[in-house]
Amino acid sequence: MQKRKHPLAFPKPKLLRTTAWKRCEKRQRLKRLNSRLKRIKSDNVEISEEQKEIKEKQTELRGKFEAVDLERAQLQNETRLIIQQSARTQIRLALMFQILKARENLELDKAALLTNALREVIAREEQDMNGCKKGWRWSRAQLLLLIFFSCLSSDFQYYLYLHV
């Protein structure tokens, strides 16, 4: 039995073996190539649509992240203001307590010095509130010094008051 070289059971005609057969093969290759190109183009269209959707979702997520970051910054600022207000209240209460304690022990010079310190603290708060509207502007070191200052003896307070 003879091997078949052609899908048909009969041999190729001699004319088809030459240029006509080559043209036919070329047309078939072009058809296959065109069908692949159409498939690739449709795949590219789908991919570009998916990329557009991904970009839209990314911009949406970016907007959400920016909103969350803005809210975080606002909460952080509010927390800072609450802490500062608490520190101011603590300083005023400490000074008032020291004034009452000094008056109770009849240390009027210490009470006067502490009263002046309390007036300065309140004046500074009002000046900061009216001047910059951003809240408490003292540094943490200044706040700690004021608390420490309110707990010291009157002689040392006077020394610090003059030299710091």
N, CA, C and O of each residue as an XYZ file, in Angstrom:
656
protein
N       0.832     -1.180      0.000
C       0.000      0.000      0.000
C       0.878      1.245      0.000
O       1.969      1.258      0.571
N       0.407      2.230     -0.615
C       1.167      3.445     -0.851
C       0.794      4.511      0.179
O      -0.378      4.639      0.532
N       1.793      5.293      0.674
C       1.529      6.367      1.640
C       0.845      7.517      0.932
O       1.144      7.849     -0.216
N      -0.090      8.116      1.667
C      -0.781      9.265      1.082
C      -0.040     10.543      1.442
O       0.287     10.755      2.610
N       0.223     11.371      0.496
C       0.856     12.663      0.736
C      -0.187     13.773      0.752
O       0.074     14.883      1.217
N      -1.314     13.470      0.263
C      -2.378     14.456      0.140
C      -3.581     13.921      0.887
O      -3.773     12.707      0.950
N      -4.417     14.820      1.471
C      -5.562     14.330      2.213
C      -6.576     13.599      1.329
O      -7.365     12.788      1.812
N      -6.541     13.894      0.052
C      -7.467     13.209     -0.846
C      -6.901     11.837     -1.230
O      -5.689     11.624     -1.196
N      -7.770     10.938     -1.586
C      -7.339      9.580     -1.910
C      -6.660      9.493     -3.275
O      -5.922      8.549     -3.559
N      -6.916     10.472     -4.092
C      -6.347     10.438     -5.441
C      -5.151     11.370     -5.510
O      -5.049     12.291     -4.699
N      -4.258     11.163     -6.436
C      -3.062     12.004     -6.531
C      -3.402     13.410     -6.985
O      -4.412     13.647     -7.649
N      -2.509     14.361     -6.598
C      -2.714     15.762     -6.982
C      -2.540     15.917     -8.480
O      -1.695     15.274     -9.104
N      -3.346     16.770     -9.025
C      -3.122     17.035    -10.438
C      -1.794     17.762    -10.630
O      -1.314     18.449     -9.729
N      -1.228     17.608    -11.774
C       0.076     18.187    -12.031
C       0.051     19.705    -12.008
O       1.045     20.328    -11.636
N      -1.057     20.314    -12.395
C      -1.133     21.765    -12.391
C      -1.120     22.321    -10.960
O      -0.546     23.378    -10.697
N      -1.756     21.598    -10.054
C      -1.803     22.083     -8.684
C      -0.459     21.961     -7.986
O      -0.223     22.634     -6.983
N       0.417     21.120     -8.494
C       1.725     20.973     -7.870
C       2.584     22.209     -8.077
O       3.555     22.403     -7.345
N       2.284     22.980     -8.970
C       3.129     24.132     -9.276
C       2.616     25.366     -8.564
O       2.310     25.309     -7.373
N       2.521     26.443     -9.248
C       2.205     27.743     -8.666
C       0.801     27.805     -8.094
O       0.591     28.472     -7.081
N      -0.145     27.152     -8.688
C      -1.517     27.203     -8.191
C      -1.599     26.580     -6.796
O      -2.274     27.092     -5.903
N      -0.899     25.476     -6.642
C      -0.888     24.823     -5.328
C      -0.227     25.721     -4.285
O      -0.689     25.796     -3.147
N       0.840     26.393     -4.665
C       1.526     27.302     -3.745
C       0.617     28.469     -3.369
O       0.584     28.903     -2.218
N      -0.125     28.972     -4.371
C      -1.060     30.062     -4.078
C      -2.156     29.595     -3.127
O      -2.552     30.328     -2.220
N      -2.636     28.398     -3.333
C      -3.675     27.839     -2.469
C      -3.162     27.693     -1.029
O      -3.861     28.034     -0.075
N      -1.942     27.185     -0.888
C      -1.341     27.063      0.450
C      -1.146     28.435      1.094
O      -1.367     28.612      2.292
N      -0.737     29.384      0.288
C      -0.526     30.744      0.784
C      -1.836     31.343      1.281
O      -1.880     31.982      2.332
N      -2.941     31.122      0.485
C      -4.247     31.612      0.913
C      -4.677     30.976      2.231
O      -5.222     31.654      3.102
N      -4.439     29.706      2.374
C      -4.807     29.021      3.604
C      -3.998     29.552      4.798
O      -4.535     29.755      5.886
N      -2.695     29.771      4.569
C      -1.874     30.345      5.638
C      -2.364     31.745      6.012
O      -2.408     32.105      7.189
N      -2.733     32.533      4.988
C      -3.243     33.878      5.253
C      -4.559     33.837      6.022
O      -4.787     34.658      6.910
N      -5.435     32.875      5.680
C      -6.695     32.735      6.406
C      -6.439     32.392      7.874
O      -7.038     32.972      8.780
N      -5.530     31.431      8.085
C      -5.193     31.077      9.473
C      -4.586     32.266     10.215
O      -4.908     32.519     11.375
N      -3.708     32.985      9.531
C      -3.077     34.152     10.138
C      -4.107     35.235     10.450
O      -4.061     35.843     11.519
N      -5.028     35.478      9.531
C      -6.074     36.480      9.744
C      -6.986     36.085     10.907
O      -7.375     36.923     11.720
N      -7.319     34.793     10.971
C      -8.178     34.363     12.079
C      -7.441     34.535     13.418
O      -8.047     34.929     14.414
N      -6.135     34.239     13.436
C      -5.352     34.467     14.666
C      -5.301     35.944     15.018
O      -5.426     36.322     16.183
N      -5.113     36.783     13.990
C      -5.074     38.229     14.232
C      -6.405     38.735     14.789
O      -6.421     39.559     15.704
N      -7.512     38.249     14.244
C      -8.827     38.658     14.757
C      -8.993     38.237     16.212
O      -9.492     39.005     17.034
N      -8.569     37.008     16.528
C      -8.647     36.514     17.896
C      -7.772     37.366     18.837
O      -8.182     37.702     19.948
N      -6.573     37.702     18.373
C      -5.666     38.526     19.183
C      -6.244     39.922     19.375
O      -6.165     40.482     20.468
N      -6.827     40.488     18.314
C      -7.435     41.817     18.435
C      -8.587     41.809     19.426
O      -8.718     42.721     20.242
N      -9.424     40.776     19.354
C     -10.542     40.711     20.306
C     -10.011     40.529     21.737
O     -10.550     41.101     22.686
N      -8.949     39.726     21.876
C      -8.327     39.582     23.205
C      -7.768     40.911     23.692
O      -7.897     41.250     24.868
N      -7.146     41.664     22.787
C      -6.595     42.976     23.153
C      -7.697     43.941     23.582
O      -7.515     44.714     24.522
N      -8.829     43.898     22.900
C      -9.961     44.754     23.274
C     -10.432     44.395     24.681
O     -10.682     45.282     25.498
N     -10.554     43.101     24.965
C     -10.974     42.674     26.299
C      -9.959     43.093     27.357
O     -10.330     43.545     28.440
N      -8.687     42.941     27.037
C      -7.638     43.318     27.988
C      -7.665     44.812     28.250
O      -7.524     45.243     29.395
N      -7.845     45.616     27.196
C      -7.875     47.067     27.394
C      -9.087     47.481     28.235
O      -8.992     48.399     29.050
N     -10.232     46.801     28.038
C     -11.402     47.098     28.873
C     -11.132     46.743     30.332
O     -11.497     47.490     31.240
N     -10.489     45.594     30.550
C     -10.145     45.207     31.919
C      -9.173     46.198     32.543
O      -9.290     46.531     33.723
N      -8.205     46.675     31.743
C      -7.245     47.659     32.263
C      -7.947     48.964     32.625
O      -7.605     49.590     33.628
N      -8.926     49.383     31.819
C      -9.688     50.595     32.138
C     -10.438     50.424     33.457
O     -10.461     51.327     34.293
N     -11.048     49.255     33.628
C     -11.762     48.990     34.878
C     -10.806     49.013     36.070
O     -11.130     49.549     37.129
N      -9.623     48.422     35.881
C      -8.631     48.408     36.962
C      -8.205     49.832     37.295
O      -8.088     50.182     38.470
N      -7.969     50.662     36.273
C      -7.582     52.058     36.516
C      -8.673     52.814     37.258
O      -8.388     53.586     38.173
N      -9.934     52.591     36.859
C     -11.046     53.252     37.538
C     -11.108     52.845     39.009
O     -11.309     53.682     39.889
N     -10.932     51.547     39.260
C     -10.950     51.073     40.642
C      -9.775     51.633     41.430
O      -9.908     51.951     42.612
N      -8.617     51.755     40.771
C      -7.457     52.323     41.451
C      -7.691     53.780     41.826
O      -7.355     54.195     42.935
N      -8.267     54.563     40.908
C      -8.542     55.967     41.234
C      -9.586     56.067     42.342
O      -9.505     56.942     43.204
N     -10.562     55.172     42.313
C     -11.578     55.157     43.369
C     -10.939     54.825     44.721
O     -11.224     55.473     45.729
N     -10.077     53.812     44.728
C      -9.383     53.447     45.967
C      -8.446     54.561     46.432
O      -8.334     54.824     47.630
N      -7.776     55.213     45.485
C      -6.892     56.323     45.842
C      -7.689     57.434     46.521
O      -7.237     58.013     47.509
N      -8.877     57.730     45.991
C      -9.739     58.740     46.610
C     -10.164     58.329     48.013
O     -10.191     59.153     48.927
N     -10.502     57.035     48.182
C     -10.885     56.558     49.509
C      -9.716     56.657     50.484
O      -9.890     57.068     51.631
N      -8.517     56.275     50.018
C      -7.336     56.363     50.886
C      -7.039     57.812     51.271
O      -6.664     58.089     52.410
N      -7.205     58.734     50.325
C      -6.982     60.145     50.636
C      -7.997     60.632     51.656
O      -7.648     61.396     52.556
N      -9.248     60.201     51.531
C     -10.275     60.596     52.497
C      -9.958     60.031     53.882
O     -10.114     60.720     54.890
N      -9.514     58.776     53.924
C      -9.150     58.164     55.206
C      -7.942     58.873     55.805
O      -7.885     59.097     57.014
N      -6.974     59.226     54.958
C      -5.783     59.923     55.450
C      -6.144     61.305     55.980
O      -5.602     61.741     56.996
N      -7.053     61.995     55.302
C      -7.495     63.304     55.769
C      -8.214     63.180     57.110
O      -7.990     63.982     58.017
N      -9.065     62.185     57.229
C      -9.774     61.961     58.493
C      -8.795     61.612     59.613
O      -8.953     62.063     60.747
N      -7.773     60.798     59.284
C      -6.749     60.452     60.271
C      -6.018     61.699     60.747
O      -5.764     61.857     61.941
N      -5.678     62.587     59.811
C      -4.976     63.819     60.170
C      -5.858     64.703     61.057
O      -5.375     65.304     62.017
N      -7.145     64.777     60.735
C      -8.057     65.570     61.552
C      -8.183     64.989     62.958
O      -8.158     65.724     63.945
N      -8.317     63.673     63.040
C      -8.409     63.030     64.359
C      -7.123     63.212     65.154
O      -7.155     63.421     66.366
N      -5.999     63.131     64.466
C      -4.716     63.326     65.135
C      -4.611     64.760     65.663
O      -4.126     64.984     66.772
N      -5.062     65.715     64.874
C      -5.035     67.115     65.300
C      -5.970     67.330     66.490
O      -5.610     68.010     67.450
N      -7.170     66.750     66.425
C      -8.113     66.880     67.541
C      -7.560     66.233     68.806
O      -7.716     66.771     69.903
N      -6.923     65.093     68.654
C      -6.318     64.420     69.808
C      -5.218     65.279     70.416
O      -5.109     65.393     71.637
N      -4.404     65.882     69.551
C      -3.336     66.763     70.034
C      -3.921     67.954     70.797
O      -3.410     68.340     71.849
N      -4.993     68.529     70.259
C      -5.623     69.668     70.931
C      -6.217     69.264     72.284
O      -6.143     70.024     73.249
N      -6.804     68.067     72.349
C      -7.370     67.592     73.617
C      -6.255     67.378     74.639
O      -6.409     67.730     75.809
N      -5.147     66.808     74.207
C      -4.010     66.595     75.112
C      -3.477     67.936     75.608
O      -3.167     68.091     76.789
N      -3.374     68.893     74.707
C      -2.880     70.215     75.106
C      -3.841     70.885     76.084
O      -3.408     71.491     77.064
N      -5.139     70.779     75.821
C      -6.127     71.357     76.730
C      -6.028     70.690     78.097
O      -6.111     71.365     79.123
N      -5.852     69.387     78.118
C      -5.706     68.659     79.369
C      -4.463     69.126     80.125
O      -4.496     69.302     81.343
N      -3.360     69.327     79.385
C      -2.130     69.803     80.025
C      -2.325     71.199     80.608
O      -1.861     71.488     81.711
N      -3.016     72.067     79.859
C      -3.277     73.423     80.384
C      -4.100     73.350     81.659
O      -3.801     74.028     82.642
N      -5.137     72.524     81.636
C      -5.992     72.385     82.821
C      -5.200     71.833     83.990
O      -5.364     72.292     85.121
N      -4.348     70.862     83.736
C      -3.535     70.280     84.795
C      -2.581     71.306     85.392
O      -2.381     71.343     86.606
N      -1.998     72.131     84.546
C      -1.089     73.176     85.036
C      -1.855     74.175     85.899
O      -1.411     74.532     86.991
N      -3.005     74.621     85.403
C      -3.790     75.585     86.184
C      -4.227     74.995     87.520
O      -4.150     75.662     88.551
N      -4.687     73.738     87.500
C      -5.117     73.104     88.755
C      -3.951     72.949     89.727
O      -4.107     73.162     90.929
N      -2.774     72.577     89.200
C      -1.606     72.434     90.071
C      -1.234     73.772     90.697
O      -0.927     73.852     91.886
N      -1.267     74.819     89.880
C      -0.949     76.153     90.421
C      -1.992     76.576     91.457
O      -1.635     77.115     92.505
N      -3.272     76.339     91.177
C      -4.320     76.714     92.131
C      -4.183     75.931     93.436
O      -4.357     76.481     94.523
N      -3.871     74.656     93.315
C      -3.681     73.842     94.512
C      -2.498     74.350     95.330
O      -2.573     74.418     96.557
N      -1.425     74.701     94.666
C      -0.255     75.237     95.378
C      -0.574     76.588     96.033
O      -0.087     76.884     97.124
N      -1.392     77.404     95.358
C      -1.795     78.697     95.935
C      -2.611     78.461     97.209
O      -2.368     79.088     98.240
N      -3.588     77.540     97.119
C      -4.404     77.238     98.305
C      -3.553     76.679     99.440
O      -3.753     77.042    100.600
N      -2.624     75.817     99.124
C      -1.748     75.224    100.124
C      -0.861     76.287    100.774
O      -0.646     76.275    101.986
N      -0.343     77.219     99.938
C       0.505     78.287    100.468
C      -0.311     79.220    101.372
O       0.179     79.640    102.421
N      -1.532     79.544    100.984
C      -2.372     80.415    101.814
C      -2.748     79.723    103.125
O      -2.809     80.350    104.182
N      -2.997     78.427    103.029
C      -3.336     77.670    104.233
C      -2.170     77.646    105.220
O      -2.384     77.673    106.432
N      -0.944     77.596    104.712
C       0.251     77.585    105.557
C       0.749     79.001    105.851
O       1.819     79.176    106.433
N      -0.020     80.000    105.453
C       0.296     81.414    105.666
C       1.619     81.818    105.013
O       2.351     82.657    105.539
N       1.912     81.219    103.878
C       3.080     81.610    103.079
C       2.577     82.547    101.981
O       2.408     82.142    100.831
N       2.345     83.783    102.350
C       1.700     84.728    101.437
C       2.612     85.137    100.281
O       2.128     85.405     99.181
N       3.920     85.188    100.514
C       4.822     85.530     99.416
C       4.817     84.437     98.345
O       4.829     84.732     97.151
N       4.799     83.171     98.779
C       4.717     82.056     97.828
C       3.371     82.079     97.110
O       3.306     81.827     95.907
N       2.291     82.380     97.842
C       0.960     82.445     97.234
C       0.904     83.561     96.189
O       0.303     83.395     95.127
N       1.534     84.701     96.496
C       1.548     85.808     95.539
C       2.341     85.433     94.286
O       1.929     85.722     93.162
N       3.473     84.793     94.501
C       4.289     84.372     93.362
C       3.541     83.362     92.482
O       3.572     83.457     91.255
N       2.879     82.405     93.114
C       2.106     81.417     92.358
C       0.908     82.046     91.661
O       0.549     81.653     90.551
N       0.280     83.042     92.327
C      -0.848     83.734     91.703
C      -0.381     84.477     90.455
O      -1.064     84.465     89.431
N       0.782     85.122     90.541
C       1.329     85.799     89.356
C       1.647     84.794     88.247
O       1.408     85.060     87.070
N       2.188     83.638     88.636
C       2.480     82.608     87.639
C       1.184     82.129     86.968
O       1.147     81.924     85.755
N       0.128     81.952     87.767
C      -1.159     81.535     87.214
C      -1.712     82.595     86.267
O      -2.247     82.267     85.208
N      -1.583     83.863     86.647
C      -2.043     84.954     85.765
C      -1.269     84.943     84.446
O      -1.842     85.140     83.374
N       0.051     84.708     84.545
C       0.857     84.664     83.322
C       0.458     83.488     82.436
O       0.402     83.617     81.213
N       0.183     82.354     83.050
C      -0.236     81.181     82.275
C      -1.549     81.476     81.566
O      -1.699     81.180     80.380
N      -2.494     82.055     82.284
C      -3.801     82.366     81.682
C      -3.655     83.428     80.600
O      -4.283     83.330     79.546
N      -2.821     84.453     80.858
C      -2.607     85.495     79.847
C      -1.947     84.910     78.602
O      -2.308     85.259     77.478
N      -0.981     84.020     78.807
C      -0.302     83.395     77.674
C      -1.282     82.543     76.863
O      -1.236     82.536     75.633
N      -2.163     81.830     77.557
C      -3.176     81.023     76.859
C      -4.084     81.910     76.025
O      -4.358     81.612     74.862
N      -4.548     82.998     76.618
C      -5.442     83.905     75.891
C      -4.732     84.536     74.703
O      -5.306     84.680     73.624
N      -3.468     84.911     74.917
C      -2.695     85.498     73.824
C      -2.503     84.485     72.698
O      -2.640     84.824     71.522
N      -2.188     83.254     73.056
C      -2.006     82.222     72.032
C      -3.312     81.922     71.314
O      -3.323     81.743     70.096
N      -4.414     81.864     72.058
C      -5.710     81.568     71.436
C      -6.153     82.698     70.514
O      -6.664     82.436     69.425
N      -5.969     83.935     70.926
C      -6.403     85.070     70.116
C      -5.451     85.337     68.964
O      -5.868     85.784     67.896
N      -4.165     85.063     69.183
C      -3.162     85.411     68.179
C      -3.084     84.462     67.013
O      -2.987     84.904     65.868
N      -3.122     83.173     67.268
C      -2.852     82.253     66.168
C      -3.982     81.278     65.890
O      -3.947     80.611     64.855
N      -4.963     81.158     66.735
C      -6.136     80.300     66.533
C      -5.774     78.830     66.342
O      -6.637     78.036     65.965
N      -4.533     78.448     66.589
C      -4.151     77.060     66.410
C      -4.093     76.328     67.729
O      -3.733     75.151     67.767
N      -4.431     76.980     68.783
C      -4.408     76.292     70.073
C      -3.131     76.560     70.827
O      -2.452     77.561     70.596
N      -2.817     75.682     71.706
C      -1.689     75.789     72.614
C      -0.379     75.764     71.847
O      -0.141     74.854     71.052
N       0.485     76.769     72.080
C       1.712     76.875     71.306
C       2.965     76.676     72.156
O       4.075     76.862     71.659
N       2.815     76.307     73.409
C       3.993     76.108     74.241
C       4.594     74.751     73.929
O       3.901     73.814     73.532
N       5.898     74.674     74.118
C       6.550     73.387     73.894
C       6.309     72.470     75.087
O       5.885     72.912     76.155
N       6.579     71.213     74.888
C       6.407     70.238     75.962
C       7.341     70.552     77.126
O       6.974     70.371     78.288
N       8.550     71.025     76.813
C       9.516     71.369     77.865
C       8.984     72.521     78.724
O       9.126     72.505     79.946
N       8.377     73.512     78.083
C       7.820     74.633     78.841
C       6.680     74.162     79.743
O       6.562     74.617     80.881
N       5.848     73.261     79.247
C       4.754     72.746     80.066
C       5.295     71.977     81.270
O       4.802     72.143     82.386
N       6.299     71.140     81.049
C       6.884     70.385     82.157
C       7.556     71.310     83.171
O       7.489     71.066     84.376
N       8.200     72.366     82.685
C       8.810     73.332     83.599
C       7.756     74.022     84.453
O       7.976     74.263     85.640
N       6.619     74.338     83.855
C       5.561     74.988     84.628
C       5.026     74.063     85.721
O       4.786     74.501     86.846
N       4.840     72.784     85.390
C       4.367     71.833     86.400
C       5.416     71.678     87.492
O       5.095     71.678     88.680
N       6.675     71.546     87.078
C       7.765     71.416     88.042
C       7.883     72.680     88.890
O       8.112     72.615     90.098
N       7.721     73.834     88.234
C       7.833     75.126     88.893
C       6.767     75.280     89.986
O       7.024     75.880     91.030
N       5.583     74.739     89.741
C       4.494     74.894     90.708
C       4.713     74.032     91.955
O       4.076     74.263     92.983
N       5.594     73.057     91.874
C       5.817     72.163     93.013
C       7.049     72.535     93.831
O       7.344     71.859     94.817
N       7.772     73.574     93.462
C       9.018     73.924     94.137
C       8.781     74.917     95.282
O       7.695     75.476     95.436
N       9.814     75.108     96.056
C       9.733     76.095     97.135
C       9.725     77.493     96.538
O      10.113     77.683     95.386
N       9.285     78.467     97.318
C       9.130     79.825     96.798
C      10.473     80.469     96.476
O      10.549     81.229     95.511
N      11.519     80.208     97.222
C      12.830     80.804     96.938
C      13.371     80.301     95.598
O      13.864     81.080     94.782
N      13.272     79.000     95.388
C      13.778     78.435     94.150
C      12.912     78.872     92.967
O      13.425     79.067     91.865
N      11.602     79.026     93.188
C      10.712     79.509     92.135
C      11.102     80.923     91.727
O      11.129     81.248     90.540
N      11.397     81.741     92.689
C      11.778     83.103     92.398
C      13.092     83.125     91.607
O      13.239     83.909     90.669
N      14.035     82.273     91.983
C      15.302     82.171     91.271
C      15.053     81.737     89.819
O      15.586     82.335     88.884
N      14.249     80.709     89.649
C      13.936     80.249     88.295
C      13.181     81.312     87.505
O      13.420     81.502     86.312
N      12.281     81.989     88.173
C      11.493     83.023     87.511
C      12.405     84.125     86.954
O      12.168     84.644     85.863
N      13.450     84.475     87.716
C      14.350     85.529     87.280
C      15.358     85.053     86.223
O      15.763     85.840     85.367
N      15.759     83.798     86.269
C      16.865     83.355     85.417
C      16.482     82.441     84.254
O      17.327     82.150     83.408
N      15.258     81.992     84.190
C      14.909     81.085     83.083
C      14.085     81.819     82.073
O      13.687     81.240     81.063
